[in-house]
C-alpha cells in the first residue's frame, strides 16, 4: 500500500487486503480501527488480536471510561503510516498480523 492509495481508498478497517504492513489513510477519515488494522472475528493467521472493553460500571460520578477503547482507536490512527522507532530493525506493523477484534459485549 502506498501513500497515493490514501487519496483513493478509505476505510482500511474493512478493505485492507492483508493483516501486515503500514497503512496510509488520512487520520481524519474512515472507520477508526486500532492502528488502521482490519476489523474481523476470524483469527486464522492472526498473531495479535486487539479488543476493547467499554466498561463504565466501576466509576462513581465520573462516567466516560466506556469511551476509552474508541478514543484509543482514534488516537492510534495517527501512527500506522510511520515505521516504529527504537525497535532495532523489527517493525511490528510489517511483521505481525494484527487484527482489531472490536469491542467485547460486557454488561
Order of alpha helices (4+ residues) and beta strands (2+ residues): alpha-beta-beta-alpha-alpha-beta
